[in-house]
Amino acid sequence: MWRYVFRCRPAWLAPVAERIGTRLLGRDIRRRIAGFARGCADPAVLAVARRELEEDAAGR
């Protein structure tokens, strides 16, 4: 989970800065989700994840 919080100062700049910040953060969130989805579809990543889960279940 990612959490984004930002503040815009000075107050007179906030209306413009908030719009720009929201757009940039939205783009970053979409990029991260796409990367996560690619990782979930990658057979090599899935193989490592499965192996680690099995090792954890076996008590390592």
N, CA, C, O and CB atoms as a CASP TS submission, in Angstrom:
PFRMAT TS
TARGET T0000
AUTHOR 0000-0000-0000
METHOD Language model
MODEL 1
PARENT N/A
ATOM      1  N   MET     1       0.848  -1.168   0.000  1.00  0.00           N
ATOM      2  CA  MET     1       0.000   0.000   0.000  1.00  0.00           C
ATOM      3  C   MET     1       0.893   1.230   0.000  1.00  0.00           C
ATOM      4  O   MET     1       1.883   1.296   0.728  1.00  0.00           O
ATOM      5  CB  MET     1      -0.964  -0.002   1.216  1.00  0.00           C
ATOM      6  N   TRP     2       0.535   2.188  -0.813  1.00  0.00           N
ATOM      7  CA  TRP     2       1.253   3.460  -0.855  1.00  0.00           C
ATOM      8  C   TRP     2       0.319   4.561  -0.386  1.00  0.00           C
ATOM      9  O   TRP     2      -0.868   4.572  -0.711  1.00  0.00           O
ATOM     10  CB  TRP     2       1.790   3.760  -2.285  1.00  0.00           C
ATOM     11  N   ARG     3       0.867   5.472   0.371  1.00  0.00           N
ATOM     12  CA  ARG     3       0.067   6.592   0.852  1.00  0.00           C
ATOM     13  C   ARG     3       0.776   7.878   0.463  1.00  0.00           C
ATOM     14  O   ARG     3       1.973   8.043   0.697  1.00  0.00           O
ATOM     15  CB  ARG     3      -0.157   6.515   2.399  1.00  0.00           C
ATOM     16  N   TYR     4       0.026   8.773  -0.126  1.00  0.00           N
ATOM     17  CA  TYR     4       0.584  10.030  -0.580  1.00  0.00           C
ATOM     18  C   TYR     4      -0.070  11.187   0.154  1.00  0.00           C
ATOM     19  O   TYR     4      -1.294  11.273   0.249  1.00  0.00           O
ATOM     20  CB  TYR     4       0.411  10.184  -2.089  1.00  0.00           C
ATOM     21  N   VAL     5       0.755  12.059   0.662  1.00  0.00           N
ATOM     22  CA  VAL     5       0.273  13.273   1.316  1.00  0.00           C
ATOM     23  C   VAL     5       1.202  14.396   0.878  1.00  0.00           C
ATOM     24  O   VAL     5       2.423  14.243   0.877  1.00  0.00           O
ATOM     25  CB  VAL     5       0.235  13.124   2.895  1.00  0.00           C
ATOM     26  N   PHE     6       0.617  15.513   0.510  1.00  0.00           N
ATOM     27  CA  PHE     6       1.467  16.647   0.195  1.00  0.00           C
ATOM     28  C   PHE     6       0.771  17.933   0.615  1.00  0.00           C
ATOM     29  O   PHE     6      -0.456  18.007   0.681  1.00  0.00           O
ATOM     30  CB  PHE     6       1.812  16.676  -1.307  1.00  0.00           C
ATOM     31  N   ARG     7       1.570  18.922   0.890  1.00  0.00           N
ATOM     32  CA  ARG     7       1.062  20.239   1.265  1.00  0.00           C
ATOM     33  C   ARG     7       1.652  21.276   0.320  1.00  0.00           C
ATOM     34  O   ARG     7       2.776  21.141  -0.163  1.00  0.00           O
ATOM     35  CB  ARG     7       1.407  20.577   2.749  1.00  0.00           C
ATOM     36  N   CYS     8       0.890  22.275   0.082  1.00  0.00           N
ATOM     37  CA  CYS     8       1.334  23.332  -0.815  1.00  0.00           C
ATOM     38  C   CYS     8       1.465  24.632  -0.036  1.00  0.00           C
ATOM     39  O   CYS     8       0.510  25.119   0.568  1.00  0.00           O
ATOM     40  CB  CYS     8       0.356  23.499  -2.001  1.00  0.00           C
ATOM     41  N   ARG     9       2.661  25.171  -0.067  1.00  0.00           N
ATOM     42  CA  ARG     9       2.906  26.449   0.579  1.00  0.00           C
ATOM     43  C   ARG     9       3.708  27.314  -0.361  1.00  0.00           C
ATOM     44  O   ARG     9       4.557  26.769  -1.065  1.00  0.00           O
ATOM     45  CB  ARG     9       3.637  26.270   1.927  1.00  0.00           C
ATOM     46  N   PRO    10       3.525  28.528  -0.428  1.00  0.00           N
ATOM     47  CA  PRO    10       2.585  29.372   0.304  1.00  0.00           C
ATOM     48  C   PRO    10       1.142  29.167  -0.171  1.00  0.00           C
ATOM     49  O   PRO    10       0.896  28.628  -1.249  1.00  0.00           O
ATOM     50  CB  PRO    10       2.976  30.839   0.154  1.00  0.00           C
ATOM     51  N   ALA    11       0.214  29.604   0.651  1.00  0.00           N
ATOM     52  CA  ALA    11      -1.210  29.366   0.402  1.00  0.00           C
ATOM     53  C   ALA    11      -1.675  29.929  -0.936  1.00  0.00           C
ATOM     54  O   ALA    11      -2.552  29.346  -1.573  1.00  0.00           O
ATOM     55  CB  ALA    11      -2.035  29.968   1.516  1.00  0.00           C
ATOM     56  N   TRP    12      -1.116  31.032  -1.367  1.00  0.00           N
ATOM     57  CA  TRP    12      -1.566  31.632  -2.628  1.00  0.00           C
ATOM     58  C   TRP    12      -1.197  30.754  -3.831  1.00  0.00           C
ATOM     59  O   TRP    12      -1.810  30.864  -4.893  1.00  0.00           O
ATOM     60  CB  TRP    12      -0.955  33.034  -2.795  1.00  0.00           C
ATOM     61  N   LEU    13      -0.206  29.895  -3.664  1.00  0.00           N
ATOM     62  CA  LEU    13       0.220  29.009  -4.744  1.00  0.00           C
ATOM     63  C   LEU    13      -0.538  27.678  -4.723  1.00  0.00           C
ATOM     64  O   LEU    13      -0.505  26.932  -5.701  1.00  0.00           O
ATOM     65  CB  LEU    13       1.722  28.754  -4.648  1.00  0.00           C
ATOM     66  N   ALA    14      -1.204  27.387  -3.636  1.00  0.00           N
ATOM     67  CA  ALA    14      -1.849  26.088  -3.435  1.00  0.00           C
ATOM     68  C   ALA    14      -2.817  25.681  -4.554  1.00  0.00           C
ATOM     69  O   ALA    14      -2.760  24.531  -4.990  1.00  0.00           O
ATOM     70  CB  ALA    14      -2.587  26.104  -2.136  1.00  0.00           C
ATOM     71  N   PRO    15      -3.692  26.550  -5.037  1.00  0.00           N
ATOM     72  CA  PRO    15      -4.643  26.096  -6.073  1.00  0.00           C
ATOM     73  C   PRO    15      -3.952  25.517  -7.316  1.00  0.00           C
ATOM     74  O   PRO    15      -4.395  24.499  -7.847  1.00  0.00           O
ATOM     75  CB  PRO    15      -5.535  27.258  -6.492  1.00  0.00           C
ATOM     76  N   VAL    16      -2.907  26.138  -7.767  1.00  0.00           N
ATOM     77  CA  VAL    16      -2.194  25.651  -8.951  1.00  0.00           C
ATOM     78  C   VAL    16      -1.314  24.449  -8.582  1.00  0.00           C
ATOM     79  O   VAL    16      -1.297  23.443  -9.293  1.00  0.00           O
ATOM     80  CB  VAL    16      -1.330  26.785  -9.574  1.00  0.00           C
ATOM     81  N   ALA    17      -0.595  24.562  -7.480  1.00  0.00           N
ATOM     82  CA  ALA    17       0.319  23.503  -7.073  1.00  0.00           C
ATOM     83  C   ALA    17      -0.427  22.202  -6.764  1.00  0.00           C
ATOM     84  O   ALA    17       0.081  21.120  -7.054  1.00  0.00           O
ATOM     85  CB  ALA    17       1.124  23.947  -5.856  1.00  0.00           C
ATOM     86  N   GLU    18      -1.611  22.294  -6.185  1.00  0.00           N
ATOM     87  CA  GLU    18      -2.378  21.096  -5.870  1.00  0.00           C
ATOM     88  C   GLU    18      -2.824  20.383  -7.141  1.00  0.00           C
ATOM     89  O   GLU    18      -2.806  19.153  -7.196  1.00  0.00           O
ATOM     90  CB  GLU    18      -3.591  21.450  -5.010  1.00  0.00           C
ATOM     91  N   ARG    19      -3.220  21.129  -8.152  1.00  0.00           N
ATOM     92  CA  ARG    19      -3.607  20.495  -9.416  1.00  0.00           C
ATOM     93  C   ARG    19      -2.423  19.786 -10.064  1.00  0.00           C
ATOM     94  O   ARG    19      -2.549  18.662 -10.550  1.00  0.00           O
ATOM     95  CB  ARG    19      -4.185  21.535 -10.381  1.00  0.00           C
ATOM     96  N   ILE    20      -1.285  20.448 -10.066  1.00  0.00           N
ATOM     97  CA  ILE    20      -0.081  19.856 -10.646  1.00  0.00           C
ATOM     98  C   ILE    20       0.340  18.634  -9.831  1.00  0.00           C
ATOM     99  O   ILE    20       0.649  17.585 -10.397  1.00  0.00           O
ATOM    100  CB  ILE    20       1.070  20.894 -10.703  1.00  0.00           C
ATOM    101  N   GLY    21       0.353  18.767  -8.511  1.00  0.00           N
ATOM    102  CA  GLY    21       0.744  17.657  -7.644  1.00  0.00           C
ATOM    103  C   GLY    21      -0.170  16.461  -7.792  1.00  0.00           C
ATOM    104  O   GLY    21       0.298  15.322  -7.820  1.00  0.00           O
ATOM    105  N   THR    22      -1.464  16.701  -7.886  1.00  0.00           N
ATOM    106  CA  THR    22      -2.428  15.614  -8.046  1.00  0.00           C
ATOM    107  C   THR    22      -2.192  14.882  -9.359  1.00  0.00           C
ATOM    108  O   THR    22      -2.257  13.653  -9.411  1.00  0.00           O
ATOM    109  CB  THR    22      -3.866  16.152  -7.988  1.00  0.00           C
ATOM    110  N   ARG    23      -1.923  15.623 -10.399  1.00  0.00           N
ATOM    111  CA  ARG    23      -1.672  15.000 -11.705  1.00  0.00           C
ATOM    112  C   ARG    23      -0.390  14.161 -11.667  1.00  0.00           C
ATOM    113  O   ARG    23      -0.365  13.035 -12.162  1.00  0.00           O
ATOM    114  CB  ARG    23      -1.570  16.081 -12.809  1.00  0.00           C
ATOM    115  N   LEU    24       0.668  14.718 -11.076  1.00  0.00           N
ATOM    116  CA  LEU    24       1.935  13.989 -10.991  1.00  0.00           C
ATOM    117  C   LEU    24       1.811  12.748 -10.119  1.00  0.00           C
ATOM    118  O   LEU    24       2.331  11.688 -10.467  1.00  0.00           O
ATOM    119  CB  LEU    24       3.031  14.896 -10.446  1.00  0.00           C
ATOM    120  N   LEU    25       1.127  12.876  -8.989  1.00  0.00           N
ATOM    121  CA  LEU    25       0.945  11.719  -8.115  1.00  0.00           C
ATOM    122  C   LEU    25       0.103  10.644  -8.790  1.00  0.00           C
ATOM    123  O   LEU    25       0.386   9.453  -8.662  1.00  0.00           O
ATOM    124  CB  LEU    25       0.294  12.144  -6.801  1.00  0.00           C
ATOM    125  N   GLY    26      -0.931  11.068  -9.507  1.00  0.00           N
ATOM    126  CA  GLY    26      -1.771  10.110 -10.229  1.00  0.00           C
ATOM    127  C   GLY    26      -0.962   9.330 -11.247  1.00  0.00           C
ATOM    128  O   GLY    26      -1.128   8.119 -11.392  1.00  0.00           O
ATOM    129  N   ARG    27      -0.087  10.030 -11.948  1.00  0.00           N
ATOM    130  CA  ARG    27       0.761   9.364 -12.939  1.00  0.00           C
ATOM    131  C   ARG    27       1.700   8.378 -12.254  1.00  0.00           C
ATOM    132  O   ARG    27       1.910   7.271 -12.750  1.00  0.00           O
ATOM    133  CB  ARG    27       1.571  10.399 -13.749  1.00  0.00           C
ATOM    134  N   ASP    28       2.264   8.775 -11.115  1.00  0.00           N
ATOM    135  CA  ASP    28       3.168   7.887 -10.381  1.00  0.00           C
ATOM    136  C   ASP    28       2.422   6.664  -9.869  1.00  0.00           C
ATOM    137  O   ASP    28       2.944   5.551  -9.937  1.00  0.00           O
ATOM    138  CB  ASP    28       3.828   8.633  -9.211  1.00  0.00           C
ATOM    139  N   ILE    29       1.219   6.852  -9.362  1.00  0.00           N
ATOM    140  CA  ILE    29       0.422   5.722  -8.863  1.00  0.00           C
ATOM    141  C   ILE    29       0.126   4.751  -9.997  1.00  0.00           C
ATOM    142  O   ILE    29       0.270   3.540  -9.824  1.00  0.00           O
ATOM    143  CB  ILE    29      -0.899   6.218  -8.223  1.00  0.00           C
ATOM    144  N   ARG    30      -0.286   5.261 -11.153  1.00  0.00           N
ATOM    145  CA  ARG    30      -0.564   4.384 -12.294  1.00  0.00           C
ATOM    146  C   ARG    30       0.685   3.626 -12.729  1.00  0.00           C
ATOM    147  O   ARG    30       0.605   2.451 -13.087  1.00  0.00           O
ATOM    148  CB  ARG    30      -1.116   5.197 -13.470  1.00  0.00           C
ATOM    149  N   ARG    31       1.838   4.292 -12.699  1.00  0.00           N
ATOM    150  CA  ARG    31       3.105   3.654 -13.075  1.00  0.00           C
ATOM    151  C   ARG    31       3.445   2.525 -12.101  1.00  0.00           C
ATOM    152  O   ARG    31       3.871   1.450 -12.522  1.00  0.00           O
ATOM    153  CB  ARG    31       4.252   4.697 -13.109  1.00  0.00           C
ATOM    154  N   ARG    32       3.260   2.762 -10.814  1.00  0.00           N
ATOM    155  CA  ARG    32       3.569   1.737  -9.811  1.00  0.00           C
ATOM    156  C   ARG    32       2.637   0.539  -9.929  1.00  0.00           C
ATOM    157  O   ARG    32       3.081  -0.604  -9.819  1.00  0.00           O
ATOM    158  CB  ARG    32       3.477   2.327  -8.405  1.00  0.00           C
ATOM    159  N   ILE    33       1.357   0.788 -10.151  1.00  0.00           N
ATOM    160  CA  ILE    33       0.398  -0.304 -10.299  1.00  0.00           C
ATOM    161  C   ILE    33       0.722  -1.124 -11.537  1.00  0.00           C
ATOM    162  O   ILE    33       0.647  -2.352 -11.503  1.00  0.00           O
ATOM    163  CB  ILE    33      -1.039   0.238 -10.377  1.00  0.00           C
ATOM    164  N   ALA    34       1.081  -0.460 -12.631  1.00  0.00           N
ATOM    165  CA  ALA    34       1.443  -1.184 -13.857  1.00  0.00           C
ATOM    166  C   ALA    34       2.691  -2.041 -13.621  1.00  0.00           C
ATOM    167  O   ALA    34       2.760  -3.173 -14.099  1.00  0.00           O
ATOM    168  CB  ALA    34       1.686  -0.190 -15.027  1.00  0.00           C
ATOM    169  N   GLY    35       3.660  -1.521 -12.900  1.00  0.00           N
ATOM    170  CA  GLY    35       4.868  -2.290 -12.590  1.00  0.00           C
ATOM    171  C   GLY    35       4.559  -3.489 -11.719  1.00  0.00           C
ATOM    172  O   GLY    35       5.114  -4.569 -11.924  1.00  0.00           O
ATOM    173  N   PHE    36       3.681  -3.309 -10.751  1.00  0.00           N
ATOM    174  CA  PHE    36       3.268  -4.416  -9.891  1.00  0.00           C
ATOM    175  C   PHE    36       2.578  -5.497 -10.721  1.00  0.00           C
ATOM    176  O   PHE    36       2.835  -6.687 -10.541  1.00  0.00           O
ATOM    177  CB  PHE    36       2.330  -3.914  -8.769  1.00  0.00           C
ATOM    178  N   ALA    37       1.703  -5.074 -11.626  1.00  0.00           N
ATOM    179  CA  ALA    37       0.994  -6.023 -12.485  1.00  0.00           C
ATOM    180  C   ALA    37       1.973  -6.787 -13.373  1.00  0.00           C
ATOM    181  O   ALA    37       1.815  -7.992 -13.572  1.00  0.00           O
ATOM    182  CB  ALA    37      -0.047  -5.292 -13.350  1.00  0.00           C
ATOM    183  N   ARG    38       2.983  -6.100 -13.906  1.00  0.00           N
ATOM    184  CA  ARG    38       3.991  -6.785 -14.731  1.00  0.00           C
ATOM    185  C   ARG    38       4.741  -7.826 -13.900  1.00  0.00           C
ATOM    186  O   ARG    38       5.009  -8.930 -14.374  1.00  0.00           O
ATOM    187  CB  ARG    38       4.989  -5.763 -15.337  1.00  0.00           C
ATOM    188  N   GLY    39       5.076  -7.472 -12.669  1.00  0.00           N
ATOM    189  CA  GLY    39       5.756  -8.417 -11.795  1.00  0.00           C
ATOM    190  C   GLY    39       4.902  -9.626 -11.482  1.00  0.00           C
ATOM    191  O   GLY    39       5.407 -10.746 -11.400  1.00  0.00           O
ATOM    192  N   CYS    40       3.617  -9.407 -11.307  1.00  0.00           N
ATOM    193  CA  CYS    40       2.703 -10.512 -11.009  1.00  0.00           C
ATOM    194  C   CYS    40       2.521 -11.439 -12.204  1.00  0.00           C
ATOM    195  O   CYS    40       2.135 -12.595 -12.031  1.00  0.00           O
ATOM    196  CB  CYS    40       1.352  -9.970 -10.570  1.00  0.00           C
ATOM    197  N   ALA    41       2.787 -10.962 -13.393  1.00  0.00           N
ATOM    198  CA  ALA    41       2.633 -11.772 -14.604  1.00  0.00           C
ATOM    199  C   ALA    41       3.948 -12.407 -15.053  1.00  0.00           C
ATOM    200  O   ALA    41       3.948 -13.221 -15.976  1.00  0.00           O
ATOM    201  CB  ALA    41       2.072 -10.920 -15.727  1.00  0.00           C
ATOM    202  N   ASP    42       5.055 -12.057 -14.426  1.00  0.00           N
ATOM    203  CA  ASP    42       6.373 -12.543 -14.828  1.00  0.00           C
ATOM    204  C   ASP    42       6.610 -13.939 -14.227  1.00  0.00           C
ATOM    205  O   ASP    42       6.619 -14.092 -13.006  1.00  0.00           O
ATOM    206  CB  ASP    42       7.490 -11.548 -14.377  1.00  0.00           C
ATOM    207  N   PRO    43       6.799 -14.943 -15.072  1.00  0.00           N
ATOM    208  CA  PRO    43       6.990 -16.313 -14.567  1.00  0.00           C
ATOM    209  C   PRO    43       8.177 -16.438 -13.612  1.00  0.00           C
ATOM    210  O   PRO    43       8.106 -17.198 -12.646  1.00  0.00           O
ATOM    211  CB  PRO    43       7.181 -17.266 -15.730  1.00  0.00           C
ATOM    212  N   ALA    44       9.246 -15.721 -13.857  1.00  0.00           N
ATOM    213  CA  ALA    44      10.421 -15.809 -12.974  1.00  0.00           C
ATOM    214  C   ALA    44      10.099 -15.252 -11.590  1.00  0.00           C
ATOM    215  O   ALA    44      10.494 -15.834 -10.579  1.00  0.00           O
ATOM    216  CB  ALA    44      11.620 -15.045 -13.586  1.00  0.00           C
ATOM    217  N   VAL    45       9.394 -14.142 -11.540  1.00  0.00           N
ATOM    218  CA  VAL    45       9.010 -13.538 -10.258  1.00  0.00           C
ATOM    219  C   VAL    45       8.064 -14.473  -9.512  1.00  0.00           C
ATOM    220  O   VAL    45       8.199 -14.671  -8.304  1.00  0.00           O
ATOM    221  CB  VAL    45       8.343 -12.150 -10.474  1.00  0.00           C
ATOM    222  N   LEU    46       7.113 -15.042 -10.234  1.00  0.00           N
ATOM    223  CA  LEU    46       6.162 -15.957  -9.602  1.00  0.00           C
ATOM    224  C   LEU    46       6.859 -17.198  -9.055  1.00  0.00           C
ATOM    225  O   LEU    46       6.513 -17.680  -7.976  1.00  0.00           O
ATOM    226  CB  LEU    46       5.081 -16.366 -10.597  1.00  0.00           C
ATOM    227  N   ALA    47       7.835 -17.714  -9.792  1.00  0.00           N
ATOM    228  CA  ALA    47       8.563 -18.901  -9.329  1.00  0.00           C
ATOM    229  C   ALA    47       9.305 -18.613  -8.030  1.00  0.00           C
ATOM    230  O   ALA    47       9.282 -19.429  -7.109  1.00  0.00           O
ATOM    231  CB  ALA    47       9.551 -19.380 -10.404  1.00  0.00           C
ATOM    232  N   VAL    48       9.955 -17.469  -7.951  1.00  0.00           N
ATOM    233  CA  VAL    48      10.677 -17.102  -6.725  1.00  0.00           C
ATOM    234  C   VAL    48       9.695 -16.914  -5.570  1.00  0.00           C
ATOM    235  O   VAL    48       9.947 -17.371  -4.455  1.00  0.00           O
ATOM    236  CB  VAL    48      11.506 -15.808  -6.941  1.00  0.00           C
ATOM    237  N   ALA    49       8.589 -16.247  -5.834  1.00  0.00           N
ATOM    238  CA  ALA    49       7.594 -16.018  -4.782  1.00  0.00           C
ATOM    239  C   ALA    49       7.034 -17.340  -4.270  1.00  0.00           C
ATOM    240  O   ALA    49       6.881 -17.527  -3.063  1.00  0.00           O
ATOM    241  CB  ALA    49       6.452 -15.127  -5.304  1.00  0.00           C
ATOM    242  N   ARG    50       6.731 -18.254  -5.184  1.00  0.00           N
ATOM    243  CA  ARG    50       6.210 -19.566  -4.762  1.00  0.00           C
ATOM    244  C   ARG    50       7.239 -20.327  -3.929  1.00  0.00           C
ATOM    245  O   ARG    50       6.908 -20.923  -2.904  1.00  0.00           O
ATOM    246  CB  ARG    50       5.806 -20.407  -5.990  1.00  0.00           C
ATOM    247  N   ARG    51       8.493 -20.298  -4.386  1.00  0.00           N
ATOM    248  CA  ARG    51       9.547 -20.993  -3.658  1.00  0.00           C
ATOM    249  C   ARG    51       9.695 -20.423  -2.249  1.00  0.00           C
ATOM    250  O   ARG    51       9.832 -21.173  -1.283  1.00  0.00           O
ATOM    251  CB  ARG    51      10.879 -20.894  -4.416  1.00  0.00           C
ATOM    252  N   GLU    52       9.668 -19.104  -2.137  1.00  0.00           N
ATOM    253  CA  GLU    52       9.798 -18.478  -0.815  1.00  0.00           C
ATOM    254  C   GLU    52       8.610 -18.811   0.077  1.00  0.00           C
ATOM    255  O   GLU    52       8.782 -19.049   1.272  1.00  0.00           O
ATOM    256  CB  GLU    52       9.933 -16.960  -0.953  1.00  0.00           C
ATOM    257  N   LEU    53       7.420 -18.831  -0.485  1.00  0.00           N
ATOM    258  CA  LEU    53       6.242 -19.200   0.298  1.00  0.00           C
ATOM    259  C   LEU    53       6.346 -20.641   0.798  1.00  0.00           C
ATOM    260  O   LEU    53       6.019 -20.937   1.947  1.00  0.00           O
ATOM    261  CB  LEU    53       4.967 -19.020  -0.540  1.00  0.00           C
ATOM    262  N   GLU    54       6.798 -21.516  -0.071  1.00  0.00           N
ATOM    263  CA  GLU    54       6.957 -22.924   0.329  1.00  0.00           C
ATOM    264  C   GLU    54       8.010 -23.062   1.418  1.00  0.00           C
ATOM    265  O   GLU    54       7.830 -23.830   2.363  1.00  0.00           O
ATOM    266  CB  GLU    54       7.338 -23.794  -0.885  1.00  0.00           C
ATOM    267  N   GLU    55       9.107 -22.325   1.294  1.00  0.00           N
ATOM    268  CA  GLU    55      10.160 -22.372   2.322  1.00  0.00           C
ATOM    269  C   GLU    55       9.636 -21.836   3.652  1.00  0.00           C
ATOM    270  O   GLU    55       9.926 -22.393   4.711  1.00  0.00           O
ATOM    271  CB  GLU    55      11.400 -21.559   1.873  1.00  0.00           C
ATOM    272  N   ASP    56       8.867 -20.756   3.592  1.00  0.00           N
ATOM    273  CA  ASP    56       8.296 -20.199   4.824  1.00  0.00           C
ATOM    274  C   ASP    56       7.329 -21.182   5.469  1.00  0.00           C
ATOM    275  O   ASP    56       7.304 -21.336   6.690  1.00  0.00           O
ATOM    276  CB  ASP    56       7.579 -18.871   4.534  1.00  0.00           C
ATOM    277  N   ALA    57       6.533 -21.847   4.633  1.00  0.00           N
ATOM    278  CA  ALA    57       5.560 -22.814   5.164  1.00  0.00           C
ATOM    279  C   ALA    57       6.278 -24.015   5.782  1.00  0.00           C
ATOM    280  O   ALA    57       5.775 -24.619   6.730  1.00  0.00           O
ATOM    281  CB  ALA    57       4.595 -23.287   4.044  1.00  0.00           C
ATOM    282  N   ALA    58       7.448 -24.362   5.252  1.00  0.00           N
ATOM    283  CA  ALA    58       8.199 -25.501   5.751  1.00  0.00           C
ATOM    284  C   ALA    58       8.983 -25.144   7.014  1.00  0.00           C
ATOM    285  O   ALA    58       9.557 -26.024   7.655  1.00  0.00           O
ATOM    286  CB  ALA    58       9.144 -26.015   4.675  1.00  0.00           C
ATOM    287  N   GLY    59       9.009 -23.878   7.369  1.00  0.00           N
ATOM    288  CA  GLY    59       9.669 -23.467   8.592  1.00  0.00           C
ATOM    289  C   GLY    59      11.116 -23.045   8.418  1.00  0.00           C
ATOM    290  O   GLY    59      11.819 -22.815   9.402  1.00  0.00           O
ATOM    291  N   ARG    60      11.558 -22.944   7.199  1.00  0.00           N
ATOM    292  CA  ARG    60      12.939 -22.518   6.887  1.00  0.00           C
ATOM    293  C   ARG    60      13.911 -22.982   7.878  1.00  0.00           C
ATOM    294  O   ARG    60      15.103 -22.704   7.751  1.00  0.00           O
ATOM    295  CB  ARG    60      13.037 -21.050   6.789  1.00  0.00           C
TER
END
